[in-house]
Amino acid sequence: MKATKPSKDGPVAQDLAATYNEFKTFEGRRYTGMAIGRTHKWYYDAGEWKEKKITPEKWEFNYAVTKRRAGRAPEGSGVPVGTEYHWYILAHQTVRKLNANDYTTAMSGLKFKLAHKRADTGKWSAGEKAQRNRLIKLLQETIKELQREGETPKPTGNGPVAEVKAAPAAKRRAKREMVKSH
């Protein structure tokens, strides 16, 4: 499928499927897929969120829902149907009680890809141990970034710390409320 993208010199035809699937580099690593800095917008069906209190401050939760793309994927782009991903989500959730049974809720944060399963092979790109080791490394890096944030001004360039700085207002409010409560 060809899409037309306007430019100063007039429309420029671009094969979106080809650009999605072509190799790109980020911090010396090659990857395919959506370019760094691009965004997705999704709508979530009415899902089910179940949670269980483990300690006074710790809850375990499970959430299952179908998410739907807000627009249409360019024909031929993206991974084949049946591909799976394993993400780890690190997020702020802020809630406000409206009445006895209703709360508003907002969530913002980061998600990290631990592995993917190709539809054609049915095999994960990393085993359980490798995924666990990757998660440990990501969490250690995130802790270091948070510690640095408290020591130095946040950079304005691209990178994980800059992504945290650019988080939505709900995340910044949650940080302020956490500081107030401690």
Rosetta blueprint (number, residue, H / E / L):
1 M L
2 K E
3 A E
4 T E
5 K E
6 P L
7 S L
8 K L
9 D L
10 G L
11 P L
12 V E
13 A E
14 Q E
15 D E
16 L H
17 A H
18 A H
19 T H
20 Y H
21 N H
22 E L
23 F L
24 K E
25 T E
26 F E
27 E L
28 G L
29 R E
30 R E
31 Y E
32 T L
33 G L
34 M L
35 A L
36 I L
37 G L
38 R L
39 T L
40 H L
41 K L
42 W E
43 Y E
44 Y E
45 D L
46 A L
47 G L
48 E E
49 W E
50 K E
51 E E
52 K E
53 K E
54 I L
55 T L
56 P L
57 E L
58 K L
59 W E
60 E E
61 F E
62 N E
63 Y E
64 A E
65 V L
66 T L
67 K E
68 R E
69 R E
70 A L
71 G L
72 R L
73 A L
74 P L
75 E L
76 G L
77 S L
78 G L
79 V L
80 P L
81 V L
82 G L
83 T L
84 E E
85 Y E
86 H E
87 W E
88 Y E
89 I E
90 L E
91 A E
92 H E
93 Q E
94 T E
95 V E
96 R E
97 K E
98 L L
99 N L
100 A L
101 N L
102 D L
103 Y E
104 T E
105 T E
106 A E
107 M E
108 S E
109 G E
110 L E
111 K E
112 F E
113 K E
114 L E
115 A E
116 H E
117 K E
118 R L
119 A L
120 D L
121 T L
122 G L
123 K L
124 W E
125 S L
126 A L
127 G L
128 E H
129 K H
130 A H
131 Q H
132 R H
133 N H
134 R H
135 L H
136 I H
137 K H
138 L H
139 L H
140 Q H
141 E H
142 T H
143 I H
144 K H
145 E H
146 L H
147 Q H
148 R H
149 E H
150 G H
151 E H
152 T L
153 P L
154 K L
155 P L
156 T L
157 G L
158 N L
159 G L
160 P H
161 V H
162 A H
163 E H
164 V H
165 K H
166 A L
167 A L
168 P L
169 A H
170 A H
171 K H
172 R H
173 R H
174 A H
175 K H
176 R H
177 E H
178 M H
179 V H
180 K H
181 S H
182 H L
